[in-house]
Amino acid sequence: MNAKTKASIHARRMSFVGCAVRAVSPATLIGLVAATCLVLGVVEQAQVLHRAHAINQQRNDVRALLAAETAVLSGRGMVAPSSHSDVTTVVEWQDELVRVDVRAPNGTSTLVSQRLAGGASPAFTHTRTATDKGVLQQIGGGVRQSSRAWPTLDRTALAKAEVASEAHGFRRDAEIALRHLPNGSDRPDFVWRANVLRRTRHPKGGLLIVQGNLWLDGESTRVLDISQDLTVLVTGNIYVLRSLHVRGHGRLLLATDTSEQKVVFADVDGSGGWSRGDSLHHGTAFGGPIEGAGNVYLGLPGGTPALECDAGILAGGELHIATRAEVRGPLLLRFGCTMLGDNAHLGAPLAQSASSPQTPGRRRGQWVFAAGRDAVPGFEVSGPPRPGRLEFRSR
């Protein structure tokens, strides 16, 4: 084989695309390029029209919602009435619902809301609330609420409430307190596998009662997906040892009950039980279960270095913080706040509060209950009947 033949064999061959380009005439190439650009232009224009339609729909929704809000609130004397010459509203107060039909040039929308017997306590409408000024300074500020105006449990709702069970993701654990507390606990202890609740029905009335201590523990973050507001009322203490993320349209409130004559103390040494040097809040002498009642622990000494809690917290006893904690919902402190260790820190609330539902599948930011427009499951309301949060039924 001579050198010329070898060079011919090893010569770089033109690719298939190159051959195709050489085979097609320039006019054909120009036509193909023009057709491609035309198709891309049509697709881009369709996308622009789709975005414009979505923006226009959002504008119409906001306009209809504002008109409906104004109509129902002005009818109750809650805001001054306003007139829109091209928009008419018809409000119908039913037994359990409020219906508003909004007629505008772009079409008719129907919005509905729950008919509330009254409004929730103002304490639920702030990111941080306490009964003592010194406590507010300790946690970085907030709103002072007198003990006389503190949220009151609804006894009728309590009588009808469901008791937390295995079906709701609560499992009794006789060993968890001994694993975390030097002397264990005297009350029954329940571990909440929060992610189980999304596969079961929502409790009627939005209230669950834990008859003992509640633990949020495990190797990973607890995730709860709920479509409606939920209050978990605990008769003992709450121990949040892992991050708790809440998704869905519902909001979660963790609350401890100290309405009865229970022993409440500040666990100054972080032992989890009454010991010399602890500060007694309720009663003149210690008695009853060693762990007391109404206390909330965000972490324990030597535990996780940081945690995030998307739920609101009402501490009927003392709040104890042993980690770098963030609370995304309203935080209500009936007594005080005890920092356990050098790592203990309560993060400041986010700049914006949101009482409206969130996008499903995403974590919520900082939130509070809306003043005069929300009812908190398990707690009494006050004032005249009023509409809840309006939602679109049809557009």
MARZAMAR-88913 format. One record per residue: y, z, x of N, C-alpha, C, CB in turn. Coordinates in steps of 0.001 Angstrom, whole numbers, plus 500000, padded with zeros to 6 digits. Glycine has a CB too. Example, Ala and Ser with C-alpha at 12.3 -4.5 7.8 and 13.67 -1.06 7.14 Angstrom:
BEGIN
494310507800513190495500507800512300496700507800513200495527509046511308/497750507080512850498940507140513670500030507870512900499402505725514084/
% end
This chain:
BEGIN
498809500000500860500000500000500000501236500000500893500008501239499029/502087499013500679503261498907501534504374499844501073503764497470501561/505402499902501863506512500829501596507242500471500319507493500837502762/507372499184499999508089498778498796507372499227497536508271497275498776/506031499124497594505240499552496431505351501046496241503766499151496590/505280501818497347505412503271497252506775503656496683505210503921498630/507808503008497096509144503327496601509239503041495116510210502533497362/508560501972494691508589501633493266507873502683492429507955500264493032/506776503222492968506001504240492227506793505526492088504658504528492932/507447505940493164508160507232493173509592507116492670508168507811494575/510008505960492271511375505808491781511556506593490483511714504315491562/512736507151490267513033507964489067513126507050487863514361508776489240/512286507315486881512264506498485678513315506982484687510873506521485037/513860506074483912514875506402482919514226507157481764515586505123482410/514906508119481232514373508920480133514301508093478859515234510171479906/513594508660477873513455507975476586514809507775475928512530508762475654/515661508822476031517002508727475422517812507640476106517750510082475512/517708507604477448518440506582478178517996505185477786518268506778479665/516670505011477647516159503705477220516656503343475831514633503696477243/516687504346474944517140504086473577518611503700473553516906505314472693/519399504389474384520831504081474425521061502660474938521579505096475317/520305502252475953520453500900476505520003499854475501519654500755477806/519018500220474674518484499252473711519409499055472526517123499695473221/520253500094472217521136500017471053522464499417471482521345501419470409/522986498576470637524259497928470950525406498918470833524499496729470025/526537498670471508527712499548471426528208499726469998528834498995472284/528160498669469211528633498774467825527781499754467020528619497394467150/526464499680467266525565500601466562525829502037466978524099500238466831/526044502254468280526346503603468773527617504154468133526492503593470301/528632503304468058529891503737467442529655504121465980530965502617467542/528830503338465306528535503630463902527802504954463729527711502509463302/526826505218464634526078506473464554526991507672464786524933506479465575/527862507543465801528792508644466097529726508890464919529612508336467367/530220507811464320531131507941463185530428508609461997531678506559462775/529171508206461750528421508796460638528184510290460868527075508069460453/527856510634462136527641512044462459528899512866462234527178512193463900/530035512336462698531305513043462508531631513185461032532442512312463228/531309512146460255531567512204458814530736513295458144531269510850458165/529459513347458516528579514383457936529067515786458305527119514189458422/529411515965459586529920517270460027531205517638459291530167517265461544/532070516633459087533310516894458362533064517309456925534190515676458389/532093516647456271531755517012454884531191518426454815530741516012454293/530316518762455766529738520117455787530818521166455994528675520236456894/531729520904456942532806521862457213533711522015456005533628521423458430/534001520913455326534844520984454143534166521786453038535182519581453645/532856521615452897532110522382451892532160523871452199530650521909451824/532048524202453492532122525607453885533509526183453598531782525764455375/534546525402453869535912525856453595536106526081452099536943524831454120/535602525157451286535716525310449833534958526541449346535192524059449122/533782526783449953533000527963449565533749529246449902531628527955450264/534339529297451107535108530476451495536325530654450598535543530371452957/536978529550450265538145529633449389537762530146448008538819528266449270/536606529702447509536132530179446204535835531674446252534872529403445767/535217532125447358534895533550447488536168534391447551534035533796448742/537169533908448305538437534634448409539134534685447053539358533974449459/539108533549446340539733533510445028539038534454444052539720532092444483/537688534527444146536931535433443286537272536885443603535421535193443446/537394537209444887537781538564445268539172538909444741537742538720446789/540098537944444814541453538177444304541427538441442802542363536973444614/540640537644442085540532537829440640539882539170440300539730536684440018/538881539564441099538217540850440860539186542017441061537003541007441795/539970541938442125540942543006442391541965543080441271541649542779443743/542411541922440816543396541886439729542815542485438451543862540439439471/541569542122438127540935542656436925540704544159437040539612541941436664/540286544607438236540038546036438435541328546843438304539403546281439809/542428546342438875543704547042438765544161547119437316544769546351439615/543985546023436578544376546026435167543539547011434372544242544626434570/542226547052434643541344547972433929541663549423434268539886547667434257/541883549693435558542221551057435984543506551518435298542379551129437527/544515550656435294545791551018434681545623551288433186546826549907434905/544797550467432537544613550616431092543956551951430737543771549464430549/542875552304431433542160553534431067542939554774431483540771553554431709/543641554706432622544368555884433088545654556108432293544692555747434570/546346555023431945547563555189431143547218555683429748548343553865431058/546054555276429235545633555761427924545357557243427912544413555027427471/545069557824429085544833559262429187546033559993429765543610559531430039/547135559278429933548331559908430463548236560251431937548627561137429694/547324559597432679547117559918434092548007559069434998545649559717434468/548448557903434528549414557083435261550358556463434244548702555976436125/551467555949434726552409555279433835551848553916433431553798555123434515/551991553532432153551473552230431728552255551098432372551525552101430202/551610549954432504552270548764433039551850547570432202551918548541434546/552637546519432248552355545338431434552208544110432315553463545116430395/551220543295431966551026542013432639550987540965431528549695541993433533/551966540072431497552096539139430388550886538232430230553323538306430571/550205537928431316549082537006431241547728537699431257549155536037432371/547697539038431230546446539787431245546450540781430087546247540519432606/545388540773429303545237541745428215543967542555428443545196541034426825/544005543810428039542855544700428218542527545382426898543134545756429319/541236545602426678540749546327425508539838547439426014539992545372424501/540207548695425744539454549849426216538659550451425060540400550906426840/537382550678425287536509551286424271535838552527424858535432550264423771/536136553685424276535535554958424706534278555210423882536547556147424553/533129555104424524531854555352423866531389556773424166530794554324424319/530203557130423672529716558507423851529532558857425320528397558702423110/528957557937426085528662558226427486529333557268428453527187558195427707/529912556183427934530499555161428791531931554841428357529641553891428768/532668554281429285533975553689429000533872552209429339535137554393429817/534192551359428354534099549911428547535501549306428492533174549261427470/535787548408429430537084547736429468536840546232429570537960548250430668/537387545483428604537357544021428651538712543531429136537008543410427252/538710542747430202539949542211430784539964540707430578540069542566432306/540976540244429854541120538806429594542306538274430397541314538525428064/542033537306431264543047536711432120542912535194432060542920537224433581/543908534444432537543821532982432505542587532432433195545035532392433138/542092533145434205540928532647434950539599533020434305540959533175436361/539637533795433210538392534168432545538410535607432072537222533952433472/537269536059431553537124537408431015536143538210431855536660537362429550/536508539439432145535633540349432898535398541608432082536250540705434285/534216542190432254533882543452431596533536544487432651532706543272430600/534217545626432577533960546722433507533547547955432710535216547022434387/532667548753433289532202549970432626532219551118433631530773549776432028/532300552332433105532196553524433935531555554624433112533585553966434472/531072555623433806530553556807433128531720557569432506529756557718434116/531498558122431312532519558966430688532287560400431149532475558861429116/533235560921431918533089562246432499533700563294431581533740562303433887/533064564457431566533602565564430769534871566128431391532559566672430621/535093565877432652536272566353433368536185565914434813536405567889433272/537061566444435652537089566082437056536449567136437933538499565844437498/535974566719439104535359567649440045536414568556440652534608566892441146/535958569640441249536861570565441925537642569838443013536078571748442524/538944570132443152539745569487444209539183569722445608541173569993444154/538383570765445790537827571049447112536938569912447609537035572350447080/536365569141446693535481568037447087536254566781447473534522567713445959/537551566770447296538338565564447538538996565548448911539391565425446477/538651566503449776539215566580451127538087566533452158540062567875451302/538406566054453345537386565976454395537002567352454924537879565108455541/537952568285454954537694569644455437538397570634454510538180569823456920/537633571601453992538189572615453097537604573971453467537896572273451603/538451574986453499537993576344453799538873577340453046538026576623455340/538382578564452924539150579603452236540025580400453192538215580540451501/539890580174454494540615580960455487541379580040456439539645581864456276/542646580375456707543459579560457610542899579541459032544889580075457628/542407580691459477541855580757460820540669579836461007541457582161461141/539851579699459976538699578798460050539173577345460145537776578988458817/540219577004459390540747575643459441541270575308460835541859575464458404/541918576261461477542385576034462847541205575840463790543256577209463323/540135576554463536538951576469464402538277575104464306537948577565464038/538277574521463123537581573237462935538529572049463023536870573219461588/539766572285463427540686571179463660541538570784462485539937570019464091/541701571676461502542584571384460377541832571069459106543483570241460716/542583571052458019542007570791456712542873571394455630540587571339456626/542289571608454458543000572120453294542455573490452927542880571148452102/543355574429452688542940575771452295542768575826450780543969576830452768/541643576373450351541338576517448932541012577984448668540150575585448501/541668578584447697541411579998447411539990580184446882542438580543446392/539431581354447128538067581642446678537961581609445159537612583005447199/539069581880444452539042581844442988538880580411442467540326582468442418/539345579437443246539246578038442833538080577323443499540535577311443146/537145578089444064536006577489444751535092576795443742535222578560445546/534421575695444113533531574996443183532490575937442573532829573843443896/532280575772441284531357576631440529530144575828440104532054577248439292/528961576404440289527733575737439868527667575658438353526502576469440416/527125574547437870526962574321436440525611574888436016527073572800436089/525635575994435290524388576668434915523524575821433991524695577993434246/524149575019433156523370574130432282522618573094433106524287573428431259/523305572522434113522657571540434988521546572194435812523693570884435923/521757573443436253520738574140437033519472574350436213521272575485437528/519650574666434927518485574916434072517656573656433866518930575466432721/518278572485433960517580571222433741517169570529435039518451570298432936/517577571093436171517361570420437456515890570405437847518176571099438551/515543569399438654514184569302439181514082570124440466513793567816439443/512900570709440657512617571441441895512055570454442910511615572630441646/512605570493444116512171569570445164510669569713445404512953569824446473/509993568570445499508538568573445639508107567508446640507856568338444273/506799567403446809506237566393447710506625564990447272504713566518447771/506763564794445953507118563471445437508508563041445893507048563464443916/509374564005446150510722563697446607510825563679448134511701564704446037/509717563896448815509723563885450270509825565256450907510839563054450747/509687566337450119509779567698450652508371568271450830510629568609449710/508102568778452017506783569341452314506949570755452866506008568442453326/506188571680452303506263573057452800505578573143454161505608574050451792/506240573830455094505754573936456468505816575402456889506591573034457441/504665576005457066504601577436457390504864577715458861503249577992457010/504962576673459693505081576881461131506444576479461708504004576113461830/507233575699460969508446575138461565509441576218461983509107574186460588/509578577278461191510520578344461559510068579050462834510659579365460411/508774579244462990508262579896464201508453579033465437506788580229464035/508493577714465253508701576814466389510159576827466855508283575388466017/511069577170465975512486577071466320513210578420466373513175576183465333/512727579419465676513415580705465607512533581794466212513786581055464142/513096582687467008512286583726467675511444584557466717513185584645468454/512014584886465560511303585744464605510884585017463339512164586916464236/510970583702463346510572582944462171511508583201461003509148583286461782/510986583069459794511776583289458577510908583974457538512341581949458022/511566584545456538510840585220455464510700584352454221511536586510455105/511617583438454014511543582555452850510608581382453125512944582042452471/510157580704452064509395579468452253510267578423452953508880578924450889/509670577660453844510393576627454598509893575251454178510217576826456135/510846574342453938510513572989453511511126571977454476511006572732452066/510334570991454863510789569888455706511026568690454807509753569555456835/512160568030455025512503566880454189512343565595454968513933567000453657/511386564793454536511254563437455074512131562542454202509735562944455089/513410562474454536514428561895453656514107560475453219515762561911454343/513451559694454077513212558292453750512211558116452613512723557560454972/511492559169452221510516559054451142511208558907449795509589560270451129/512400559481449635513062559509448341513362558119447815514333560299448432/513574557151448677513930555816448209512768555140447497514391554958449370/511562555676447648510410555082446981510038555826445704509225555054447921/510834556795445299510570557556444086511772557452443160510254559037444415/511599557904441937512702557850440974513781558860441348512190558119439543/515005558519440981516123559416441232516058560556440224517488558662441144/516230561810440665516141562934439720517204562838438635516279564267440463/516829563122437397517761563074436285518862564116436491517026563308434944/520083563680436327521210564573436557521660564632437996520865565934436105/520896564006438922521299563936440322521247565251441066522657563403440409/520403566200440613520347567518441250518908567893441577520981568587440341/518676568281442836517384568799443289517597570206443841516740567860444373/516662571109443551516766572485444031515625572769445002516744573491442847/515979573270446180514989573692447178514926575216447127515358573174448636/513788575744446733513621577193446580513121577790447897512631577521445418/514026577861448847513701578376450173514662577801451186512248578045450558/514192577626452423515001577027453493514680575540453617514751577748454846/515680574760453953515508573316454113515701572939455567516493572536453218/514750572165456111514802571704457495514842570180457535513592572235458295/515778569644458310515809568216458629515475568110460108517218567550458291/514224567791460391513730567797461756512827566597461957512983569110462073/512432566342463174511551565231463484511946564592464792511568564202462369/511192563594465183511434562926466453512514561860466353510159562309466959/512873561459465135513844560382464985514855560741463899513137559051464649/515855559882463763516895560064462763516307559986461365517997559019462935/516758560869460503516355560817459101517240559794458387516462562231458424/516635558932457570517376557895456857517095558027455365516992556473457372/518161558071454573518046558198453121518742557023452461518648559540452625/518050556369451547518603555233450817518635555601449344517768553928451060/519835555824448789519936556239447387520952555363446665520334557737447278/520706555143445382521582554291444577522564555097443749520758553409443668/522346556413443616523224557268442824523532558537443611522579557613441454/524598559223443197524974560467443864523878561514443695526309560995443310/523670562309444743522599563308444744523097564587445406521337562770445476/522834565719444755523096567033445335521774567734445571524016567883444418/521570568234446781520397569043447106520894570473447293519645568507448402/520516571343446360520976572725446356519877573616446929521368573181444920/520211574381447965519225575178448706519512576657448468519259574843450240/518471577406448106518662578833447844518651579665449125517584579334446900/518135579097450214518119579795451504519127579194452457516727579749452126/518662578795453643519515578186454664519174576715454835519369578923456003/520096575975455443519879574566455785519936574427457298520938573640455098/518931573764457875518857573531459313518830572014459552517591574231459938/519959571461459993520042570029460300519852569880461806521421569404459825/518662569461462207518325569370463625518239567935464116517020570069463888/518356566974463220518361565561463581519460564861462799516979564903463306/519893563716463284520910562954462568520381562525461205521348561725463387/521282562494460225520941562076458871521866560924458486521061563267457856/521283559742458265522049558573457865521757558257456398521716557357458770/522804557963455651522680557658454226523118556225453986523521558641453364/522281555479453288522589554101452933522478553938451421521644553112453668/523043552846450914523016552604449478524328552990448827521878553366448835/524386552882447501525615553161446759525799554648446489525615552403445449/524751555448446627524852556874446328525416557686447482523503557412445955/525885558886447148526405559819448149525602561109448070527929560097447933/525416561746449213524577562939449300525417564156449634523475562753450347/525168565251448892525800566536449177524704567567449409526748566976448013/524746568234450570523853569349450868524623570636450615523318569284452346/524076571514449780524815572714449401523898573930449435525439572550448001/524464575074449829523738576344449773524362577220448702523753577064451152/523516577951448000523941578756446861524024580221447251522983578573445679/525213580808447130525379582243447378526056582894446180526201582492448669/525847582294444996526483582852443809525883584198443423526363581883442650/524625584418443768523995585707443492524284586668444653522454585539443277/523884587898444478524153588919445502523162588771446654524068590351444894/523399587779447482522532587533448627523225587985449901522149586041448718/522424588210450935522962588658452219523453587444453003521890589449453033/524721587475453397525320586389454162525911586973455433526405585637453332/525566586383456573526113586886457838526326585743458813525181587942458456/527191585991459793527408585046460883526426585374462002528887585097461396/525562584423462324524534584599463350525175584374464730523327583610463117/525865585389465218526686585255466424525862584889467660527437586548466680/524673585445467777523858585176468971522935583968468812523029586395469307/522933583352467636522131582151467429520638582385467390522426581180468487/520217583611467079518785583916467046518120583460465755518569585402467226/518927583117464767518367582678463499518034583808462554517152581879463742/518294585042462965518016586206462113519026587306462382516583586731462347/519032588278461506519973589384461659519662590199462901519948590281460426/520701590482463687520546591329464861521857592052465106520122590500466108/521818593078465938523015593850466229524078592941466861522681595041467166/525289593057466363526384592215466844526734591096465895526038591639468172/525822590755464943526132589741463948527157590290462949524846589282463217/527910589391462343528982589776461429528532589581459992530260588963461706/528540590670459229528076590640457844529218590224456917527515592020457428/528980589186456122530005588705455192529824589269453790529987587190455136/528597589386453368528297589714451982527454590973451943527572588545451274/527984592068451376527242593307451304527683594291452380525764593033451425/527230595533452241527624596588453182526540596909454190527990597838452431/525325596546453911524227596787454852523233595644454731523532598164454581/522600595342455841521692594205455802520378594569455113521422593697457217/519875593612454328518577593763453677518097592410453226518652594740452486/516837592324452825516299591052452355515738590220453488517364590270451629/515550588913453240514990588021454262515785588086455557514953586584453751/515066588055456670515704588236457976516701587136458295514656588293459061/516479585920457750517379584803458075518612584768457175516631583483457962/518706585693456226519858585715455348519803584578454343521136585640456154/520985584153453832521038583069452848522386582381452919520778583600451420/522397581133452522523641580376452424524141579779453717524681581235451881/523471580067454840523942579556456128523528578100456337523403580421457271/524355577387457096524055576006457468524121575903458982525045574998456790/523073575345459577523011575169461032523041573677461348521727575838461631/524020573264462135524043571916462695523547572038464132525492571267462623/522247571825464293521616572045465579521316573509465794522489571523466693/520461573779466798520128575133467227520287575203468746518673575530466789/520552576380469303520696576487470757519503575884471495520865577946471159/519786575038472482518731574380473243518150573154472583517649575333473501/518706572741471444518177571597470708518857570292471073518312571831469238/518903569380470118519471568049470351520927568151470779519353567184469089/521374567323471750522748567436472260523811566928471295522866566687473547/523438566089470329524425565536469398523714565076468136525215564360470044/524441565120467023523880564610465771525012564145464859523018565696465065/524653563236463944525583562711462954525012562968461570525848561194463176/525848563410460664525415563702459302526304562935458334525461565232459008/525711561987457592526470561196456629526676561928455310525770559883456376/526050563084455136526155563825453884527372564727453884524898564645453644/527816565090452682528778566161452547528038567494452636529565566042451213/528739568547453031528110569863453192528988570922452528527886570200454705/528384571697451644529033572881451091528265574088451598529079572845449517/528893574847452489528252576024453073528689577256452283528613576172454591/527792577753451437528101578968450697528109580190451589527114579161449581/527485580072452763527496581128453762528303580697454969526072581499454176/527762580951456150528436580622457411527925579281457942528213581744458465/528842578467458474528450577248459181528260577581460648529509576120459001/527103577188461225526820577402462637526664576040463313525538578278462829/527360575852464428527306574582465145526830574846466563528691573871465146/525731574183466946525154574380468281525028573062469033523784575049468175/525759572045468587525665570732469202526978569997468976524466569927468628/527072568787469471528233567943469183527947567237467862528515566903470353/528574567736466804528235567297465457529367566517464812527877568485464596/528987565530464002529933564777463185529458564832461738530066563296463680/530356565199460836530049565259459409530902564218458708530303566693458821/530271563223458091530982562097457499531440562349456065530111560885457533/530914563384455414531304563682454047532211564896453990530077563905453184/532620565317452790533458566512452663532721567748453176533883566719451196/533433568572453927532871569796454495533611570977453894532970569804456057/532880571834453156533465572975452468532883574262453034533219572886450944/533754575153453517533316576392454159533799577591453355533835576473455614/532846578295452755533181579457451930533561580662452778532012579815451026/532929580820453941533226581961454803533818581494456129531957582794455050/532982581228457134533525580881458432532678579871459169533678582103459263/532997579718460469532288578776461333532028579457462667533101577453461527/530779579464463102530381580088464363529906579013465334529270581147464133/530523578959466500530119578011467539529091578678468438531344577523468367/527967578015468640526870578564469428526698577757470714525557578568468608/527246578245471817527075577575473103528252576706473487525840576744473081/528268576312474762529362575517475309529388574092474762529262575479476812/528244573590474292528180572215473799528607572100472347526783571672473957/528829573226471684529155573206470257530525572576470024529122574630469676/530561571585469149531823570900468851531678570166467521532215569905469999/532717570254466686532760569521465421533752568383465565533148570455464230/533253567156465449534110565996465600535151565906464499533281564744465623/536301565342464816537365565170463833536957564109462820538697564784464521/537432564239461577537123563208460572537693561862460993537681563609459187/537084560800460498537618559471460754538965559319460063536636558383460278/539739558364460518541109558212460026541157557863458552541830557151460817/540187557077458080540208556638456694539073557268455939540132555122456598/539360557690454709538348558228453805538058557192452738538809559569453167/536798557104452350536406556132451325535557556808450282535648554944451943/536026556819449042535253557399447956534450556344447213536166558126446995/534746555071447462534050554001446772532697553747447398534878552732446781/531767553122446634530438552857447178530503551952448391529547552236446119/529462552008449195529433551198450399528559549985450195528942552011451586/528592549093451160527728547929451125526291548346451373528173546887452156/525351547960450485523957548364450691523451547940452062523065547770449603/522679548823452684522094548523453974522941548939455145521821547091454068/524199549342454888525080549770455972525390551256455852526380548952455967/525590551881456997526000553282456985527429553389456484525869553909458390/527706554495455820529062554701455338529928555331456415529058555570454088/531241555189456253532171555864457129532527557216456535533430555012457355/533702557723456883534142558988456312534367558811454813535435559492457009/533923559782454001534083559646452556534349561008451923532835558998451929/534964560963450757535182562140449930534980561720448476536614562753450161/534884562695447590534845562395446164536270562112445692534205563574445354/536407561182444747537724560771444277538311561834443354537643559414443553/539565562157443577540238563176442775540328562733441322541641563466443333/539759563521440434539855563250439014538989562126438500541227562958438684/538233561460439352537436560304438933535959560462439222537938559068439608/535572561503439900534167561727440234533709563073439695533949561657441758/532458563125439309531793564396439023530763564622440107531132564404437598/530613565858440561529649566182441606528418566779440926530259567175442669/527243566162441064526046566668440393525803568147440689524830565854440812/525596568936439621525282570346439776526479571268439744524567570546441035/527705570718439695528907571548439723529759571301438482529725571269440996/530440572360438053531274572273436871532471571348437099531749573658436465/532938570776435995534146569950436020535218570645435195533867568508435476/536446570203435351537551570802434612538487569714434123538311571818435484/539316570048433137540264569089432606539687568294431454540715568159433690/540487567381430884540039566587429737539045565510430137541228565949429048/538355564903429166537444563788429477538201562655430160536757563268428190/537514561969431023538153560911431803537109559897432239538888561495433032/537554558711432643536596557705433121536154557995434545537206556304433045/534962557566434869534492557646436243534902556380436992532956557842436292/534160556021438015534474554824438795534055553572438019533768554870440178/534998552654437859534730551418437142533938550453438006536031550771436687/532955549802437390532151548792438073532022547585437164530747549348438463/531918546412437773531807545176436987530431545082436328532056543937437883/530441544803435024529200544486434312529020542975434203529198545127432907/530113542276433991530075540804433942531414540256434384529725540293432513/531405539025434877532638538351435309532716536993434635532690538200436865/
% end
